[in-house]
Amino acid sequence: MSRPGIFRPPPPRNEPVLGYEAGSPEREEVQERLKAMAAEPLEIPVVIGGEEIRTGDTFDAVMPHDKEQVLAHVHKAGAAEVDRAIAA
């Protein structure tokens, strides 16, 4: 038992290590999430001072294991955005 001003945090515990074997629930969950992400590409803006800026000049972020599958359209920052970021 702790006394006033003396705290005893609980002992640390690591999360379980998952194997992701074929047919396991954790592997199925990852595969389903990848399918969902592939179906809805994100739009990632430039963020300067907490403000989202869409420059219109974008590149595609793709899945590392499937270069044909686009995950997101990422807006590029140009010189004007860099100057704004420095000022912010």
C-alpha positions as CSV (number, residue, x, y, z in Angstrom):
1,M,0.0,0.0,0.0
2,S,1.2,3.5,-0.8
3,R,1.4,6.4,1.7
4,P,0.5,10.0,0.9
5,G,3.1,11.3,-1.6
6,I,4.7,7.9,-2.2
7,F,3.3,6.3,-5.3
8,R,3.9,2.8,-6.5
9,P,3.1,2.4,-10.2
10,P,2.1,-1.1,-11.4
11,P,4.9,-3.3,-12.7
12,P,5.4,-2.9,-16.5
13,R,3.9,-5.4,-18.8
14,N,4.7,-5.9,-22.5
15,E,2.0,-6.6,-25.0
16,P,1.9,-10.1,-26.3
17,V,4.1,-11.0,-29.3
18,L,1.9,-12.1,-32.2
19,G,3.1,-14.5,-34.8
20,Y,0.9,-13.6,-37.7
21,E,0.8,-17.2,-38.9
22,A,-1.3,-18.2,-41.9
23,G,-4.9,-18.5,-40.7
24,S,-4.4,-16.6,-37.5
25,P,-6.9,-13.8,-36.4
26,E,-4.1,-11.2,-36.3
27,R,-3.0,-12.0,-39.9
28,E,-6.6,-11.9,-41.1
29,E,-7.0,-8.5,-39.4
30,V,-3.9,-7.0,-41.1
31,Q,-5.1,-8.4,-44.5
32,E,-8.5,-6.9,-44.1
33,R,-7.0,-3.5,-43.1
34,L,-4.7,-3.5,-46.2
35,K,-7.8,-4.2,-48.4
36,A,-9.7,-1.3,-46.8
37,M,-6.7,1.1,-47.2
38,A,-6.3,0.1,-50.9
39,A,-9.9,0.8,-51.6
40,E,-9.8,4.4,-50.2
41,P,-6.6,6.4,-51.1
42,L,-6.0,9.3,-48.6
43,E,-5.2,12.9,-49.5
44,I,-2.3,14.2,-47.4
45,P,-1.9,18.0,-47.3
46,V,1.1,20.0,-46.3
47,V,0.6,21.2,-42.7
48,I,2.1,24.6,-41.7
49,G,1.4,26.1,-38.4
50,G,-1.5,23.7,-37.9
51,E,-3.2,24.7,-41.2
52,E,-3.7,22.2,-44.0
53,I,-2.6,23.4,-47.4
54,R,-3.4,21.6,-50.6
55,T,-1.0,22.7,-53.3
56,G,-2.4,20.7,-56.2
57,D,1.1,19.4,-57.0
58,T,0.9,15.8,-55.7
59,F,2.7,12.5,-55.9
60,D,1.4,9.1,-55.1
61,A,2.4,7.1,-52.0
62,V,2.3,3.4,-52.9
63,M,2.3,0.1,-51.0
64,P,5.9,-1.1,-50.5
65,H,5.0,-4.6,-51.6
66,D,2.6,-3.6,-54.5
67,K,3.9,-0.5,-56.3
68,E,0.8,-0.3,-58.5
69,Q,-1.5,0.2,-55.4
70,V,-1.8,3.9,-54.4
71,L,-2.4,4.5,-50.7
72,A,-2.4,8.3,-50.7
73,H,-2.0,11.4,-52.9
74,V,0.5,13.6,-51.1
75,H,0.7,17.4,-51.7
76,K,4.2,18.7,-52.4
77,A,5.5,21.8,-50.7
78,G,7.2,24.4,-52.9
79,A,9.3,27.4,-52.2
80,A,6.3,29.5,-51.0
81,E,5.3,26.8,-48.5
82,V,8.9,26.5,-47.2
83,D,9.0,30.3,-46.7
84,R,5.6,30.1,-44.9
85,A,6.9,27.3,-42.7
86,I,10.0,29.2,-41.7
87,A,7.8,32.2,-40.8
88,A,5.5,30.0,-38.8
